[in-house]
């Protein structure tokens, strides 16, 4: 197998030798590289590679980061995340250092390897069932985020992740936003639990299906609000939604990926509703999913 530096030189953004943290593309590329570093950390562990044989380190060392803590799943002992600390060199682009992170917490997605795939797949199912927040992996993740923010504050802590890891980072970000801490986040292909309507070629059919779904969700939400048994819980949900509305993560979505592509359709549909004066309906249904309502 190629050495770590050879693999990074072949696949990594080696052109980013001088990072401008004001550049959105640079911030995105560094975040994605750190996520790739987490994938490689777990691959190194499973392949029993050590020292100079490891392929992971160049994915963070090239950008002057170091690993201060690896996040390990209690169930299968796989590495699912890492806390990276930024150690800028003396030659760093100082005019943009105010936009740089001090720490980045990165989470990998599903890794199709023998020792990690069964657990990752179970967590993927937990996402579909809206149960990721009940898992031991998420408890480990949110504890790491809370502990770090309590020490260094939220302004210099970033979150990033891919696929399952993006769902983990998004959930952690929402939890922190409820506490008044708005962390910068870069989420790559976060799962959107919905039929992949965006992949339907006929625009009228897509719009019709989304509008029907909106009406169904609105009807269920209104029915729940009318029930005395749901008034208190809805009030809590409304306040929670308001608390996180000020948190704006950066989402990067592949329109060809059915796992995440519906985000594109979601925001397009929301814009259409606002354009026809149905912004209130859009905001109401944004707080709910049909899957959550069915649970």
C-alpha positions in Angstrom: 0.0 0.0 0.0 1.1 3.6 -0.7 2.6 5.5 2.3 0.5 8.2 4.0 2.3 11.0 2.2 2.0 9.3 -1.2 -1.8 8.7 -0.7 -2.3 12.3 0.4 -0.3 13.6 -2.5 -2.5 11.6 -4.9 -5.9 12.4 -3.3 -5.6 15.3 -1.0 -5.7 19.1 -1.6 -2.0 19.6 -1.5 -2.3 22.9 -3.3 -3.5 24.4 0.0 -0.1 25.1 1.3 -1.0 28.6 2.3 -4.5 28.6 3.8 -6.6 31.8 3.7 -9.3 31.2 6.4 -11.4 33.9 4.9 -11.8 31.8 1.8 -14.9 29.6 2.0 -13.3 27.0 -0.3 -10.3 26.7 1.9 -12.4 26.2 5.0 -14.4 23.5 3.3 -11.4 21.7 2.0 -9.6 21.6 5.3 -12.8 20.4 7.0 -13.2 17.6 4.5 -9.6 16.6 4.8 -9.9 16.3 8.6 -13.0 14.0 8.1 -10.9 11.9 5.7 -8.3 11.8 8.4 -10.8 10.2 10.8 -11.7 7.6 8.2 -8.0 6.8 7.7 -7.4 6.7 11.5 -10.0 3.9 11.7 -8.6 2.1 8.6 -5.1 2.3 10.2 -6.4 0.8 13.4 -8.2 -2.1 11.6 -5.1 -2.8 9.4 -2.9 -2.7 12.5 -0.7 -0.1 10.9 1.6 2.0 13.1 4.4 4.5 12.8 5.5 5.3 9.3 3.0 2.8 7.9 0.0 4.9 8.9 -1.8 6.7 6.1 -3.9 9.0 8.3 -1.5 11.7 9.7 -0.8 13.7 6.4 -4.6 14.5 6.3 -4.2 16.8 9.3 -0.4 17.5 9.6 -0.4 19.1 6.1 -2.6 21.8 7.5 -0.7 22.1 10.9 -3.3 20.3 13.0 -2.6 17.6 15.5 -4.9 15.0 17.1 -5.5 15.6 20.7 -8.1 13.0 21.3 -9.6 10.1 19.3 -13.3 9.4 19.9 -14.0 5.7 20.3 -17.3 3.8 20.1 -18.0 2.0 23.4 -19.6 -0.9 21.4 -17.1 -1.9 18.7 -14.1 0.1 19.9 -13.9 1.8 16.4 -12.6 5.3 16.0 -15.5 7.4 14.8 -14.2 10.9 15.5 -11.3 13.0 16.5 -10.5 16.3 18.1 -7.9 18.3 16.2 -6.0 21.3 17.5 -4.7 23.9 15.1 -1.1 24.8 15.5 -0.3 27.5 12.9 3.2 27.8 11.7 5.2 31.0 11.8 4.6 31.4 8.1 0.8 31.2 8.4 -1.4 33.7 6.5 -1.9 35.9 9.6 -4.4 38.3 8.1 -7.0 35.6 8.2 -6.2 34.0 11.5 -9.2 35.5 13.2 -11.4 33.2 11.0 -9.3 30.1 11.9 -10.5 27.4 14.3 -8.6 26.5 17.4 -10.2 23.1 17.5 -12.1 21.0 15.0 -14.2 18.0 16.0 -14.6 15.7 13.0 -16.8 12.6 12.6 -16.5 9.9 9.9 -19.4 8.2 8.2 -20.2 4.6 7.5 -17.0 2.6 6.9 -17.5 -0.6 5.0 -14.8 -2.6 6.9 -15.3 -5.8 8.9 -14.8 -4.4 12.3 -16.8 -1.2 12.0 -19.6 -1.8 9.4 -22.1 -3.7 11.6 -22.1 -0.9 14.2 -22.2 1.8 11.6 -25.1 0.2 9.8 -27.1 0.0 13.1 -26.5 3.7 13.6 -27.6 4.4 10.1 -30.9 2.6 11.0 -31.1 4.7 14.2 -31.0 7.8 12.0 -34.0 6.6 10.0 -35.8 5.8 13.3 -34.9 9.2 14.7 -33.0 7.5 17.5 -29.4 8.7 17.0 -29.6 10.8 20.1 -30.2 7.7 22.2 -27.0 5.9 21.1 -23.8 5.5 23.1 -21.8 6.9 20.2 -23.7 10.2 20.3 -23.3 10.4 24.0 -19.6 10.1 23.6 -19.6 12.7 20.9 -21.7 15.3 22.7 -19.7 14.9 25.9 -16.5 15.7 23.9 -18.2 18.8 22.4 -19.5 20.0 25.7 -16.2 19.4 27.6 -14.2 21.2 24.9 -16.6 24.2 24.7 -16.7 24.5 28.4 -12.9 25.0 28.4 -12.2 27.1 25.3 -15.6 28.6 24.4 -17.6 28.1 21.3 -16.2 30.8 18.9 -13.1 28.7 18.0 -14.6 25.2 17.9 -15.8 23.8 14.6 -17.8 20.7 13.8 -17.5 18.7 10.7 -18.6 15.3 9.4 -19.6 13.2 6.4 -22.8 11.1 6.0 -23.4 9.4 9.4 -20.7 11.7 10.8 -22.5 14.7 9.4 -25.7 13.6 11.2 -23.7 13.2 14.4 -22.2 16.7 13.9 -25.6 18.2 13.1 -27.2 16.7 16.2 -24.3 17.9 18.3 -24.6 21.4 16.8 -28.4 21.5 17.5 -27.8 20.5 21.1 -25.2 23.2 21.5 -27.4 25.8 19.9 -30.1 25.1 22.4 -27.6 26.1 25.0 -26.8 29.3 23.2 -23.5 28.1 21.7 -23.5 28.4 17.9 -20.6 26.4 16.5 -19.4 26.8 12.9 -20.1 23.5 11.1 -19.3 21.9 7.8 -21.5 19.0 7.0 -20.9 16.8 4.0 -23.8 14.7 2.6 -25.9 14.7 5.8 -28.7 12.1 5.6 -32.2 13.4 4.8 -34.7 10.8 5.8 -37.3 11.1 3.1 -38.1 9.4 -0.2 -35.6 10.8 -2.9 -38.2 13.0 -4.6 -35.5 15.2 -6.0 -34.4 12.4 -8.3 -37.8 12.4 -10.1 -37.2 14.1 -13.4 -40.7 15.5 -13.9 -40.8 18.9 -12.1 -44.6 18.9 -11.8 -44.6 15.5 -10.2 -41.9 16.5 -7.7 -43.7 19.7 -6.8 -47.0 17.9 -6.4 -45.5 15.2 -4.1 -43.8 17.8 -1.9 -46.9 20.0 -1.7 -49.0 17.0 -0.7 -46.4 16.0 1.9 -46.5 19.6 3.3 -50.3 19.5 3.6 -50.2 16.1 5.4 -47.6 17.4 7.8 -49.5 20.6 8.4 -52.7 18.7 9.1 -51.0 16.3 11.5 -49.3 19.3 13.3 -52.6 21.2 13.6 -54.4 18.1 14.9 -51.7 17.6 17.5 -51.8 21.2 18.6 -55.6 20.9 19.1 -55.2 18.1 21.5 -54.8 19.0 25.2 -52.4 16.1 25.6 -50.0 17.6 23.1 -50.1 21.3 24.0 -47.2 21.2 26.5 -45.0 19.0 24.4 -45.6 21.2 21.3 -44.7 24.3 23.3 -41.4 22.7 24.2 -40.8 21.7 20.6 -41.6 25.2 19.4 -39.2 26.8 21.8 -36.5 24.3 20.9 -37.0 25.0 17.2 -36.7 28.8 17.9 -33.5 28.2 19.9 -31.7 26.5 17.1 -33.0 28.7 14.3 -30.1 31.0 14.7 -27.6 28.2 14.0 -26.7 28.0 10.3 -24.4 25.1 9.4 -22.7 24.9 6.0 -24.2 22.0 4.1 -22.5 20.4 1.1 -24.8 18.0 -0.7 -24.3 15.7 -3.7 -27.4 15.9 -5.9 -26.7 12.4 -7.2 -26.7 10.9 -3.7 -30.2 9.7 -2.7 -29.2 9.7 1.0 -28.8 13.5 1.1 -30.1 15.0 -2.2 -33.6 15.7 -0.8 -32.0 18.6 1.1 -31.9 20.4 -2.3 -35.6 19.8 -2.9 -36.5 20.7 0.7 -35.0 24.2 0.4 -36.3 24.7 -3.1 -39.8 23.8 -1.9 -39.5 26.1 1.1 -38.6 29.0 -1.2 -41.6 28.3 -3.4 -43.9 28.3 -0.4 -42.4 31.6 0.8 -42.8 33.1 -2.7 -46.6 32.3 -2.8 -47.1 33.8 0.7 -47.1 30.5 2.6 -44.0 31.1 4.6 -45.8 30.3 7.8 -46.7 26.9 6.5 -43.1 26.3 5.5 -41.9 27.2 9.0 -44.5 25.0 10.6 -43.7 21.9 8.6 -39.9 22.5 8.8 -40.3 21.6 12.5 -41.7 18.1 11.6 -41.0 15.1 9.5 -43.5 12.4 8.6 -41.1 9.9 10.1 -41.0 11.8 13.5 -44.7 12.2 13.5 -45.2 8.5 13.0 -42.9 7.5 15.9 
